[in-house]
Amino acid sequence: MERHKGEIVKRSKSRLVILLAMLVILSGCRLFDEKKKAASSGTESVKPTEEIVRYTGEKSNAISSVYTSKKELALTFNGMADQQTMELLLDELDVYEMKATFFLPGVRVAEEPDLANAIVSRGA
């Protein structure tokens, strides 16, 4: 009988520990939450939010289209290809005496300044 009571007490303690563990898990208790501890101790710095200011200045004078009776075409190229492709393109533009506008990223111009200078010198 004595042995039976010991087992009942042991099971009761085990059930109590399991019940407490489940309670802690289900309640979302954060025993080891460092951010919470740092915030409560005042050691975590809070960064101020930058205010976003909308531009209210003068609008640009963009021209989206122009009506003309001439048969004209505007060629624009965004970026730079490799050396060989750009040379072929510039040669074709020269053959037909065509002009084009190139929008070149500064990084690419810094990487290949000779190619950028070729575009400018050939008047493309």
N, C-alpha and C positions, 0 to 999 in steps of 0.2 A: 504494500500500500504506500509506503514511504517512497519507494522508487517511482511509483506512478505519479505522486504529487510533484516530484522533482522534474519529471518530464513535462508535466502540465505547466509548471513555472517557466521552464526553459522555452517551451513553445510560445508561451505568452510573451516572453521577452523578445523572442525572434519576431513575432508578429508585430509587436510594438515598434521595433527598430525598422521593419519593413514599412509599416504604416507611416512612420515619421519621414522616412526617406521618400516615399511617394508624395507625401504632403509638401515637402521641400521642392521636389521636382515639378509638381503640378502648380505650385504657387508662383513659379518663376523666380524664386529667390536667387539672387546673385551673390553668393558668399565671397567669390573671388573676383569681383568686377573692379578692375583697377581704375577705370575711368570714373566710376562713381566715387571711389575713395579719393581720387585726385581732385575731383570737383568739390567734394565736401571739405577737403583740406585747403582748397584755394590755391593749389600749385599749378593747375592747368590754366594756360592763358587762353583767352577768348579773342579771336581775331575779329576786328570790326568789318562789317559788310560794306563793300564798295558800292557807292551809289551810282546807278547807271543813268547817265544824262543823255537825253535824246538831242540830236543835232537839230537846231532850229535856224541855222544860217541860210544864206542864199542858195537856191537850187542851182545845179549845174545846167549849162546850156547844151544838153545832149541833142544831137540830130539823129533821129532814128531812120529817116528816109528823105530823099531829095528827088523831086520830079524833074525830069529832063527829057528833051527830045533826042539827045545824043545817044548813041549806042555805046554805053560805057559800063564797065564792070569793075568793082573794087575787090581785090584779092586781099584777104587777111590770113595770116598764119599765126597761130598761138603756140609759141615754144620753138625749140630748135631740135632738128634731127641730128643724126651723126654727120661727120665731116663729108663723107662720100655723097649721101643723099642731099645735103644742103648744096654741095657743088653742082649736082645735076639739076636741082631746082633753079638755082641762080643762072645756070647756063640756058635753061629753057626760057626763063624770063627774058634773058638777053636776046635770044633768037627772035622772039616775037616783040621785042622792045616794049615789054610790059613792066609796070610798076606794081609793087605789092607792099603791104604794111605788115611788119613783123612785130609781134608782142613777145619780147624775150625776157625770161626770168633772170633776175640779177645773178642768181647762183650759177646758171648755165653760162652767162656771159663771163663770169669770173673763172669758170672751168675752162672755157674755150674762147679767149678774147680774140684770137686770130679769125675765127669763124664769124664772130660778131662784127669785127672790122671789115671783113669781106662783104658782108651784107650791106654795110654802110657805104663802103667805097664803090660798090657796083650800082649804087643808087636804087636798090630794090625797094 
